[in-house]
């Protein structure tokens, strides 16, 4: 093995127990909590490999999430213990792919995601070639979600929209809006009856810009299909200039009627 190879095991495991403040009104994990599990495990693995945000900042580099596709089959319940597995699957000229799988105690697949990341020069805001800055480490080419990251369509019309102002709680270490927040904004811009009676189970995101503290943004939504599995397109825009910050597509499923109980 070459001396610059960092680890021969491609994957990283992390366990979580759903805490009360991470659960929503029905006792299920909030979408934001589930996405934060993904973020935590990915960041922890990057730190083990020596390529976390804190490792890159002294070099004036950072990671920026470009594409994200999440599928959710079941939201874990309060006090349920889950295991998250993550691994790098490929690297291209400017993009590093990372996969994630969330499983319950019995091994049931609860959620999965595929992500595409760029390494960016913080001053020039320019993607950097991975071959020049990313060390060699083990990869597993299996994809958790099979997605070629085709373009997400632009809204043809606006059926709903909701304004937001960026607060301190929305920012990450790069001092711009964290990638999970864009998803929260898009979800909240869907019709109220959908939010109350359905769960988002298929989420695709194309991140296209940055928002910062104090910015005013608007999340716009177009309804593509209703019925048992509603589908929406979303755009998050800077309110003053109209700059597009993120483009999303969400698919929803009717919320289970049975009561959700804790898994001790």
C-alpha positions in Angstrom: 0.0 0.0 0.0 1.3 3.4 -0.9 2.2 5.6 2.2 -0.3 8.3 1.2 -3.3 5.8 1.3 -5.4 6.6 4.3 -7.2 3.5 5.3 -8.1 0.3 3.5 -11.7 0.0 4.8 -14.0 2.2 2.7 -16.9 2.6 5.0 -17.7 4.2 8.4 -20.4 3.2 10.9 -22.1 5.4 13.4 -25.1 4.6 15.7 -27.7 7.1 16.8 -30.6 6.9 19.2 -33.5 9.2 18.3 -33.8 11.8 21.1 -37.0 13.5 22.0 -36.1 16.9 20.5 -35.2 15.1 17.2 -38.8 13.7 16.9 -41.8 15.5 15.4 -45.4 15.6 16.5 -46.1 12.0 15.7 -43.0 10.7 17.4 -41.1 10.1 14.2 -37.7 11.6 13.5 -37.9 15.0 11.9 -36.6 15.2 8.4 -34.0 17.7 9.5 -32.8 15.3 12.2 -32.4 12.4 9.8 -30.5 14.6 7.4 -28.3 15.8 10.2 -27.5 12.2 11.1 -26.2 11.9 7.5 -24.2 15.1 7.8 -22.7 14.0 11.1 -21.6 10.6 9.9 -20.2 11.9 6.7 -18.2 14.6 8.5 -16.9 12.1 11.1 -15.7 9.8 8.3 -14.0 12.7 6.5 -12.2 13.6 9.7 -11.0 10.1 10.0 -9.6 10.3 6.5 -8.0 13.7 7.2 -10.2 15.6 4.7 -12.8 17.2 7.0 -13.7 20.9 6.8 -11.4 21.7 9.7 -8.6 19.9 7.8 -9.2 21.9 4.7 -9.7 25.4 6.2 -5.9 26.0 6.9 -5.4 25.4 3.2 -8.1 27.9 2.3 -10.2 25.1 0.9 -13.6 23.7 1.9 -16.2 21.1 0.9 -19.4 22.3 -0.9 -22.3 20.0 -1.5 -23.4 20.0 -5.1 -26.1 17.3 -5.5 -28.1 15.3 -3.0 -30.7 12.6 -3.5 -32.4 11.0 -0.4 -34.9 8.2 -0.3 -36.8 7.4 2.9 -38.8 4.2 3.4 -39.5 4.7 7.1 -38.8 7.5 9.6 -37.3 6.0 12.8 -39.3 6.6 16.0 -38.3 8.2 19.3 -35.8 6.2 21.3 -35.2 3.9 18.3 -31.5 2.9 17.8 -30.3 3.2 14.2 -27.0 2.5 12.4 -25.7 4.7 9.6 -23.1 3.4 7.1 -21.3 5.8 4.8 -18.6 5.4 2.2 -16.9 7.2 -0.7 -18.0 5.6 -4.0 -16.1 7.5 -6.7 -14.1 10.6 -7.5 -14.2 12.5 -10.8 -12.2 15.5 -11.9 -14.0 18.0 -9.6 -16.6 15.8 -7.8 -16.3 13.3 -4.9 -19.3 11.0 -4.4 -20.4 9.7 -1.0 -23.1 7.2 -0.2 -25.2 6.8 3.0 -27.5 4.0 4.3 -29.6 4.2 7.5 -30.8 0.8 9.0 -32.9 -0.2 11.9 -31.9 -2.7 14.6 -33.1 -5.7 12.5 -31.1 -4.5 9.5 -34.2 -3.0 7.8 -33.2 -0.2 5.3 -34.8 3.0 6.5 -33.2 5.6 4.3 -30.4 6.0 1.8 -28.7 8.9 0.0 -26.1 9.7 -2.6 -24.2 12.9 -2.6 -21.8 14.8 -4.8 -19.2 17.2 -3.3 -16.9 19.8 -4.7 -13.6 21.0 -3.1 -13.6 24.8 -3.4 -11.1 27.5 -3.0 -12.7 29.8 -0.3 -11.3 33.0 -1.7 -11.8 32.4 -5.4 -15.0 30.5 -5.0 -13.6 28.1 -7.6 -13.7 24.3 -7.7 -10.3 22.6 -7.3 -9.2 19.5 -9.1 -9.4 16.6 -6.6 -6.3 14.9 -7.9 -4.2 17.9 -6.6 -5.7 18.0 -3.1 -7.4 14.8 -2.1 -5.3 11.9 -0.8 -5.8 8.3 -1.8 -8.2 6.3 0.3 -10.3 3.2 -0.1 -13.6 3.5 -2.0 -16.6 1.2 -2.6 -18.2 1.8 -6.0 -21.7 0.6 -4.9 -24.3 3.4 -5.0 -26.8 3.7 -2.2 -29.2 5.5 -4.6 -28.7 5.0 -8.3 -28.7 8.6 -9.7 -26.7 10.1 -12.5 -27.6 13.6 -11.2 -29.5 14.7 -14.3 -30.7 18.3 -14.3 -33.8 19.1 -12.2 -36.4 21.1 -14.2 -37.1 24.8 -13.6 -40.5 25.7 -12.3 -43.1 26.3 -15.1 -45.4 28.1 -12.7 -45.5 29.1 -9.0 -48.4 27.5 -7.0 -47.1 28.4 -3.5 -44.3 30.4 -2.1 -43.0 31.3 1.4 -40.4 33.9 2.4 -37.6 33.4 4.9 -34.8 35.5 6.4 -31.5 33.8 7.1 -30.7 33.6 10.8 -27.5 32.6 12.7 -29.0 29.1 13.4 -29.1 28.5 9.6 -25.3 28.9 9.1 -22.6 26.2 9.0 -18.8 26.4 9.4 -18.5 28.0 6.0 -20.6 30.8 7.3 -23.3 30.3 4.7 -26.6 28.5 4.9 -26.3 24.8 5.7 -27.5 22.4 3.0 -30.2 20.9 5.3 -31.8 24.3 5.7 -32.6 24.6 1.9 -34.5 21.3 2.1 -36.4 22.5 5.2 -37.4 25.7 3.3 -38.6 23.8 0.3 -40.6 21.4 2.4 -42.3 24.2 4.3 -43.3 25.9 1.1 -45.6 23.0 0.1 -49.3 23.2 0.8 -50.2 22.9 4.5 -52.5 19.9 4.0 -49.6 18.0 2.4 -47.2 18.9 5.2 -49.8 17.7 7.8 -50.9 14.5 6.2 -47.9 13.3 4.1 -44.2 12.6 4.6 -41.4 13.6 2.2 -39.8 10.3 1.0 -37.9 11.2 -2.1 -35.8 14.4 -2.2 -33.5 15.6 -5.0 -31.4 18.8 -4.6 -29.2 20.8 -6.9 -27.3 23.4 -4.9 -26.6 26.4 -7.1 -25.7 29.4 -4.9 -25.0 30.7 -1.4 -27.1 32.6 1.1 -25.7 34.4 4.1 -26.8 35.9 7.5 -29.6 38.4 7.0 -30.4 37.5 3.4 -34.0 37.4 2.4 -35.0 34.4 0.4 -38.1 32.9 -1.0 -39.0 29.2 -1.5 -41.3 28.7 -4.5 -43.2 25.5 -5.3 -44.9 24.0 -8.3 -47.3 21.0 -7.9 -46.5 18.3 -10.5 -48.9 15.6 -9.2 -51.4 15.0 -6.4 -53.2 11.9 -5.2 -51.6 9.3 -3.0 -48.0 10.3 -3.9 -47.8 14.1 -4.4 -44.8 15.4 -6.3 -43.4 19.0 -6.3 -40.7 21.1 -7.9 -39.1 23.8 -5.8 -36.7 26.7 -6.2 -35.1 28.7 -3.4 -34.3 32.2 -4.7 -32.6 35.3 -3.3 -35.6 37.7 -2.9 -33.9 40.9 -4.0 -31.9 39.8 -7.1 -33.8 36.6 -8.0 -30.6 34.6 -7.9 -31.3 30.9 -7.8 -29.8 29.2 -4.7 -31.2 25.7 -4.9 -33.5 23.6 -7.2 -35.4 20.6 -5.7 -37.8 17.9 -6.5 -39.8 16.2 -3.7 -42.0 13.1 -3.6 -44.4 12.5 -0.7 -46.3 9.5 0.7 -49.4 9.4 2.9 -48.6 9.4 6.6 -49.2 6.0 8.3 -52.4 6.0 10.3 -51.1 3.8 13.1 -49.6 5.5 16.2 -45.9 5.6 16.3 -44.4 4.2 19.5 -40.9 4.5 20.9 -38.4 1.7 20.3 -36.6 1.0 23.5 
